[in-house]
Amino acid sequence: MEQPHSGRRGAEAVLNLQPGSSISVAHHPLFGPHDDLILLELDEKLLPHILHQRVTLRGQPDEDAVLCTPSKTYGIKFVGNSNSVFLIPPSDHSILCEASEDHNGKGHIQQASASVIKVAPGSMELVEVAPRLDKLRLLLSENPYRSGEALQFEDVDGMEKCITGLYTWDDLVDKVQASDEELRTGLMAFSAVEINGYWRIVDEEYMGKLLMALFPSSVLNDWSLNALNEDEVVGALVQDGFPQKLAHHCLSVYGSKVGEGVNGSCLWSLDERRVCVHFAREILRRGKRKMESLMEEWRRKIPEGMQASFDMLEGEVLTEKLGVDLWVRAFSVSALPLTPAERFSVLFKERAKWEWKDLQPYIRDLKVPGLSLEGLLLKYTRRIQPTLDAEPIFSAR
């Protein structure tokens, strides 16, 4: 039997409905499809972000939208309902059933009715996804900073000519489907630097010139490559004609902060692997080399005090046996797609079969929320292992 709920209307009446009681249901005068109203199902950890308006929807017209919190990205998918879900507006939009009389003329108690404004066919569900940083790399690659560009920016006309393919932080936020934190991490991973308000990657040849200019100064001034004074290094590079911003960038790309000097300036240590890999890439840009030839030239190029080891090139090169010679060619993980499906597609076009020791350096950086590296292998590869002690071989699924 229905119990009266005098004084309560609309959604409030349903929210305060006691166990065992009931309420009338009626169509709202504005009942209809209301396609502008969509239910969104949220995990409790996301609720504070929604309530405090710390989320944004990102995506271009030709892309599926994603929802971003300050630190994570969520894909949005529609999930249909098997049962009817009624949307009931607050009481100030509901209607109250009029008192009616039965055939004996006795008045009925006035009752609130839940006014249904829409029947929801389903709801939107959020699933954490990896940020879409392949697009970030593509945008940054449109107009890398190159030698001689500083002269072009000295006059307005030169600056206007270079404006194409340049993106500010706001431009990247608008175009790249990633949270602000993930976008900053991506810019750091791609060694991007903000120049005149635009985020840029710097051409490898230009970075090589910066690095090569640093070494003579270190010898001349008796600097330790493990304790470089930032002010001194930047000052020397500026004197050599390099922009101050790029001088700082050189230290961050090839080194790490290790402390503070006596005058308050930061101390930097050049990273042996990063420096050595730079010179190996420089050699291999001219084409594949025999192992012995590569190692000989490589050791000549690196600065005194550093030791080149072929292990440093893991994820940077592939080797192949041709006759009695072992050849080495460039194949850098940093140039591969960041989405797993595209990454594995490129890898299996390169080689139909991969040994685990060769494959692992090219997939260990893949990050998919809720899916481990083992899960990725199960999804995209077939594993063959003739015997328990044999090296597993992976091919495309």
C-alpha positions as CSV (number, residue, x, y, z in Angstrom):
1,M,0.0,0.0,0.0
2,E,1.4,3.4,-0.9
3,Q,2.2,5.7,2.0
4,P,1.8,9.4,1.8
5,H,4.9,11.6,1.6
6,S,3.3,15.0,2.2
7,G,5.8,17.9,1.8
8,R,8.3,16.0,-0.3
9,R,8.6,16.3,-4.0
10,G,10.7,15.0,-6.9
11,A,14.1,13.6,-6.4
12,E,14.1,14.4,-2.7
13,A,11.1,12.2,-2.2
14,V,12.9,9.2,-3.8
15,L,16.1,9.8,-1.9
16,N,14.3,9.9,1.4
17,L,12.0,6.9,0.6
18,Q,11.9,4.6,3.6
19,P,12.2,0.8,3.2
20,G,8.9,-0.8,2.5
21,S,7.3,2.4,1.3
22,S,6.5,3.6,-2.2
23,I,5.8,6.7,-4.2
24,S,3.8,7.5,-7.3
25,V,5.6,7.9,-10.6
26,A,4.5,10.3,-13.4
27,H,5.8,11.9,-16.5
28,H,7.3,15.4,-16.1
29,P,5.6,18.0,-18.2
30,L,9.0,18.4,-20.0
31,F,9.5,14.6,-20.4
32,G,11.4,13.7,-23.5
33,P,14.7,12.3,-24.9
34,H,16.9,15.2,-23.6
35,D,20.0,14.1,-25.4
36,D,21.9,16.9,-23.6
37,L,21.6,14.9,-20.3
38,I,24.0,11.9,-20.0
39,L,24.6,9.8,-16.9
40,L,28.3,9.5,-15.9
41,E,29.4,6.6,-13.6
42,L,32.3,7.6,-11.3
43,D,34.7,5.8,-9.1
44,E,34.8,7.4,-5.6
45,K,38.4,8.6,-6.1
46,L,37.3,10.7,-9.1
47,L,34.3,12.3,-7.3
48,P,36.3,15.1,-5.6
49,H,37.9,16.1,-8.9
50,I,34.4,16.4,-10.5
51,L,32.9,18.3,-7.5
52,H,35.8,20.7,-7.4
53,Q,35.8,21.2,-11.2
54,R,39.3,19.8,-11.6
55,V,38.5,17.8,-14.8
56,T,38.5,18.7,-18.5
57,L,37.3,17.0,-21.6
58,R,40.0,17.0,-24.3
59,G,40.0,16.0,-27.9
60,Q,39.6,17.4,-31.4
61,P,36.3,17.0,-33.4
62,D,37.6,13.9,-35.2
63,E,38.8,12.2,-32.0
64,D,37.0,10.3,-29.2
65,A,36.9,12.6,-26.2
66,V,38.9,11.8,-23.0
67,L,38.4,13.1,-19.5
68,C,41.5,14.4,-17.8
69,T,42.1,15.0,-14.1
70,P,45.3,17.0,-13.2
71,S,47.4,13.8,-13.3
72,K,45.5,11.0,-15.3
73,T,43.6,10.4,-18.5
74,Y,40.4,8.5,-18.8
75,G,38.7,7.1,-21.9
76,I,34.9,7.5,-22.1
77,K,32.7,4.7,-23.3
78,F,28.9,4.3,-23.3
79,V,27.4,1.3,-21.5
80,G,23.8,0.4,-22.1
81,N,21.3,-0.4,-19.4
82,S,19.4,-3.7,-19.3
83,N,16.8,-2.1,-16.9
84,S,15.0,1.2,-17.2
85,V,16.7,4.1,-15.4
86,F,14.5,7.1,-14.6
87,L,15.9,10.6,-14.2
88,I,14.0,12.6,-11.7
89,P,14.7,16.3,-11.3
90,P,14.8,18.2,-8.0
91,S,11.6,19.1,-6.3
92,D,11.4,22.6,-7.7
93,H,11.0,21.0,-11.1
94,S,8.6,18.2,-10.1
95,I,4.8,18.3,-10.1
96,L,2.5,17.5,-7.3
97,C,-0.5,15.3,-7.9
98,E,-3.7,17.1,-7.5
99,A,-6.0,15.9,-4.7
100,S,-8.8,13.9,-6.2
101,E,-12.2,12.7,-5.0
102,D,-13.6,9.2,-5.3
103,H,-17.1,8.5,-6.4
104,N,-18.3,8.9,-2.7
105,G,-16.9,12.5,-2.7
106,K,-14.2,11.7,-0.1
107,G,-10.9,13.5,-0.7
108,H,-7.6,11.6,-0.9
109,I,-4.5,12.6,0.9
110,Q,-2.2,14.7,-1.3
111,Q,0.9,12.7,-2.3
112,A,4.2,13.7,-4.0
113,S,4.9,12.1,-7.3
114,A,8.3,11.4,-8.7
115,S,8.3,13.3,-12.0
116,V,10.4,11.4,-14.6
117,I,11.9,13.8,-17.1
118,K,13.9,11.2,-19.0
119,V,14.5,7.4,-19.3
120,A,18.2,6.9,-19.6
121,P,19.3,4.2,-22.1
122,G,22.7,3.8,-20.5
123,S,25.6,5.7,-18.9
124,M,29.1,6.9,-19.7
125,E,31.9,4.9,-18.0
126,L,35.4,6.1,-17.4
127,V,38.4,3.8,-17.9
128,E,42.0,5.0,-17.2
129,V,44.1,5.0,-20.4
130,A,47.6,6.0,-21.4
131,P,48.0,9.6,-22.5
132,R,48.1,10.1,-26.3
133,L,51.6,11.3,-26.5
134,D,52.4,10.2,-30.0
135,K,50.5,13.3,-31.2
136,L,52.7,15.4,-28.9
137,R,55.8,14.0,-30.5
138,L,54.3,14.7,-34.0
139,L,53.5,18.3,-33.2
140,L,57.0,19.0,-31.7
141,S,58.6,17.4,-34.8
142,E,56.9,19.9,-37.1
143,N,59.5,22.7,-36.5
144,P,62.5,21.7,-34.4
145,Y,65.0,24.3,-33.3
146,R,68.0,24.3,-35.7
147,S,71.3,26.0,-36.1
148,G,71.1,29.6,-37.1
149,E,67.5,30.1,-36.0
150,A,68.5,32.6,-33.3
151,L,69.4,35.1,-36.1
152,Q,65.9,34.7,-37.6
153,F,64.3,35.7,-34.3
154,E,66.2,38.9,-34.2
155,D,63.8,40.5,-36.6
156,V,60.0,40.4,-36.6
157,D,59.7,39.2,-40.2
158,G,62.0,36.2,-39.5
159,M,60.0,35.3,-36.4
160,E,56.8,35.4,-38.4
161,K,58.2,33.0,-41.0
162,C,59.1,30.5,-38.3
163,I,55.8,30.7,-36.5
164,T,54.3,27.8,-38.4
165,G,54.4,24.5,-36.6
166,L,55.1,26.1,-33.2
167,Y,52.9,25.5,-30.2
168,T,52.5,27.2,-26.8
169,W,51.5,25.3,-23.6
170,D,47.9,26.2,-24.2
171,D,48.1,25.0,-27.8
172,L,49.4,21.6,-26.6
173,V,46.7,21.3,-23.9
174,D,44.1,21.9,-26.5
175,K,45.5,19.4,-29.1
176,V,47.0,16.6,-27.0
177,Q,44.8,14.1,-25.1
178,A,46.8,14.0,-21.8
179,S,46.5,15.4,-18.3
180,D,48.7,18.4,-17.5
181,E,51.0,16.2,-15.4
182,E,51.3,13.6,-18.2
183,L,51.9,16.4,-20.7
184,R,54.8,17.8,-18.7
185,T,56.3,14.3,-18.3
186,G,56.0,13.8,-22.1
187,L,57.7,17.1,-22.8
188,M,60.5,16.1,-20.5
189,A,60.8,12.6,-22.1
190,F,61.1,14.2,-25.6
191,S,63.7,16.7,-24.3
192,A,61.5,19.7,-25.2
193,V,62.4,23.2,-24.1
194,E,60.2,26.4,-24.0
195,I,61.7,29.0,-26.3
196,N,60.0,32.4,-26.7
197,G,56.8,30.9,-25.3
198,Y,56.8,27.9,-27.7
199,W,57.7,24.3,-26.8
200,R,60.3,22.9,-29.1
201,I,62.6,20.0,-29.5
202,V,66.1,20.8,-30.6
203,D,67.7,19.3,-33.7
204,E,70.2,16.6,-32.9
205,E,72.9,18.2,-35.0
206,Y,72.5,21.5,-33.0
207,M,72.6,19.6,-29.7
208,G,75.8,18.0,-30.9
209,K,77.3,21.4,-31.5
210,L,76.4,22.5,-28.0
211,L,77.9,19.4,-26.5
212,M,81.1,19.6,-28.5
213,A,81.5,23.3,-27.5
214,L,81.3,22.3,-23.8
215,F,84.3,19.9,-23.9
216,P,87.1,22.3,-25.0
217,S,85.9,24.7,-22.2
218,S,86.0,22.0,-19.7
219,V,89.6,21.1,-20.7
220,L,90.7,24.8,-20.8
221,N,89.2,25.6,-17.4
222,D,90.0,22.2,-15.8
223,W,86.4,21.5,-15.1
224,S,85.4,18.0,-13.9
225,L,82.6,16.5,-16.0
226,N,81.1,15.2,-12.8
227,A,80.9,18.6,-11.1
228,L,80.2,21.2,-13.8
229,N,79.3,24.7,-12.4
230,E,76.1,25.8,-14.2
231,D,76.9,29.5,-14.3
232,E,80.4,28.8,-15.6
233,V,79.3,26.4,-18.3
234,V,76.4,28.5,-19.4
235,G,78.6,31.6,-19.5
236,A,81.2,29.8,-21.7
237,L,78.6,28.5,-24.1
238,V,77.0,32.0,-24.4
239,Q,80.4,33.4,-25.2
240,D,80.7,30.9,-28.0
241,G,77.5,32.3,-29.5
242,F,74.8,29.9,-28.2
243,P,71.6,31.2,-26.6
244,Q,71.5,31.1,-22.8
245,K,68.3,29.0,-22.9
246,L,69.9,26.3,-25.1
247,A,73.0,26.3,-22.9
248,H,70.9,25.4,-19.9
249,H,69.0,22.9,-22.0
250,C,72.3,21.1,-23.0
251,L,73.0,20.4,-19.3
252,S,69.6,19.0,-18.6
253,V,69.7,16.8,-21.7
254,Y,73.1,15.3,-21.1
255,G,73.5,15.7,-17.4
256,S,71.8,15.6,-14.0
257,K,72.0,18.0,-11.0
258,V,74.2,16.7,-8.3
259,G,74.4,19.5,-5.8
260,E,75.2,23.2,-5.2
261,G,78.6,24.9,-5.6
262,V,80.3,27.3,-3.2
263,N,78.7,30.4,-5.0
264,G,75.2,28.9,-4.9
265,S,75.3,27.8,-8.6
266,C,74.0,24.3,-9.4
267,L,76.5,21.5,-10.0
268,W,75.9,19.1,-12.9
269,S,77.3,15.8,-13.8
270,L,77.4,14.6,-17.4
271,D,75.6,11.3,-17.8
272,E,78.1,8.8,-19.3
273,R,75.5,6.8,-21.1
274,R,73.6,9.8,-22.6
275,V,76.8,11.3,-23.9
276,C,78.1,8.1,-25.4
277,V,74.7,7.2,-27.0
278,H,74.7,10.7,-28.6
279,F,78.0,10.0,-30.4
280,A,76.9,6.5,-31.4
281,R,73.8,7.9,-33.0
282,E,75.9,10.5,-34.8
283,I,78.0,7.8,-36.3
284,L,75.1,5.5,-37.3
285,R,73.2,8.4,-39.0
286,R,75.6,7.7,-41.9
287,G,74.4,4.1,-42.2
288,K,75.1,0.7,-40.7
289,R,78.6,-0.2,-39.7
290,K,80.6,-3.3,-38.9
291,M,80.9,-3.8,-35.2
292,E,84.7,-3.3,-35.0
293,S,84.5,-0.1,-37.1
294,L,81.7,1.3,-35.0
295,M,83.5,0.6,-31.7
296,E,86.8,2.0,-32.9
297,E,85.3,5.4,-34.1
298,W,83.0,5.6,-31.2
299,R,85.8,5.3,-28.6
300,R,87.7,8.0,-30.5
301,K,84.8,10.5,-30.4
302,I,83.8,10.3,-26.7
303,P,85.5,12.6,-24.2
304,E,88.4,11.5,-22.1
305,G,87.4,9.9,-18.9
306,M,84.3,8.2,-20.4
307,Q,84.1,4.5,-21.4
308,A,81.9,3.3,-24.3
309,S,80.3,-0.1,-23.8
310,F,78.1,-1.8,-26.4
311,D,75.6,-2.5,-23.6
312,M,74.8,1.3,-23.6
313,L,73.2,0.9,-27.0
314,E,70.4,-1.5,-25.8
315,G,67.2,-0.2,-27.3
316,E,69.2,2.0,-29.8
317,V,70.6,-0.5,-32.3
318,L,70.0,-3.9,-34.0
319,T,72.7,-6.3,-35.1
320,E,72.7,-8.8,-37.9
321,K,75.2,-11.4,-39.0
322,L,76.3,-11.1,-42.7
323,G,78.8,-13.7,-43.5
324,V,81.5,-13.6,-40.9
325,D,80.9,-9.9,-40.0
326,L,78.5,-8.5,-37.4
327,W,76.8,-5.3,-38.6
328,V,75.2,-2.7,-36.4
329,R,72.4,-0.2,-37.5
330,A,70.3,2.4,-35.7
331,F,66.9,1.3,-34.5
332,S,65.9,3.5,-31.5
333,V,63.0,2.8,-29.2
334,S,62.6,6.6,-28.9
335,A,61.4,6.8,-32.5
336,L,58.8,4.0,-32.1
337,P,55.0,4.6,-31.6
338,L,53.9,4.8,-28.0
339,T,50.6,2.8,-28.4
340,P,51.1,-0.9,-28.0
341,A,49.2,-2.0,-31.1
342,E,51.3,0.3,-33.3
343,R,54.5,-0.5,-31.5
344,F,54.2,-4.3,-32.0
345,S,53.1,-3.8,-35.6
346,V,56.3,-1.8,-36.3
347,L,58.5,-4.4,-34.5
348,F,57.1,-7.4,-36.3
349,K,57.5,-5.6,-39.7
350,E,61.1,-5.1,-38.7
351,R,61.6,-8.7,-37.7
352,A,59.1,-11.6,-38.0
353,K,60.5,-13.2,-34.9
354,W,62.2,-11.8,-31.8
355,E,64.3,-13.3,-29.1
356,W,63.3,-12.0,-25.6
357,K,66.7,-10.4,-25.0
358,D,66.2,-8.3,-28.2
359,L,62.5,-7.6,-27.8
360,Q,62.5,-6.5,-24.1
361,P,64.4,-3.2,-24.6
362,Y,61.8,-2.1,-27.2
363,I,58.6,-2.8,-25.1
364,R,59.6,-2.2,-21.5
365,D,58.7,1.5,-21.7
366,L,55.1,0.7,-22.7
367,K,52.6,1.8,-20.0
368,V,49.0,0.7,-20.2
369,P,46.9,1.2,-17.0
370,G,45.6,-2.2,-15.7
371,L,47.8,-4.3,-18.1
372,S,51.2,-5.7,-17.2
373,L,54.1,-6.3,-19.6
374,E,53.1,-10.0,-19.5
375,G,49.6,-9.1,-20.4
376,L,50.8,-7.1,-23.4
377,L,52.8,-10.0,-24.6
378,L,49.8,-12.3,-24.3
379,K,47.6,-9.8,-26.2
380,Y,50.0,-9.0,-29.1
381,T,52.5,-11.9,-29.5
382,R,52.8,-15.7,-29.7
383,R,55.5,-17.2,-27.6
384,I,57.4,-20.2,-28.8
385,Q,59.8,-22.1,-26.5
386,P,60.9,-25.5,-27.9
387,T,62.5,-26.6,-24.5
388,L,62.4,-25.2,-21.0
389,D,66.0,-24.0,-21.1
390,A,65.6,-22.5,-24.6
391,E,65.4,-18.7,-25.2
392,P,61.7,-17.9,-25.9
393,I,60.9,-16.6,-29.4
394,F,58.0,-14.1,-30.0
395,S,56.1,-13.6,-33.2
396,A,53.0,-11.6,-34.1
397,R,49.6,-12.9,-32.9
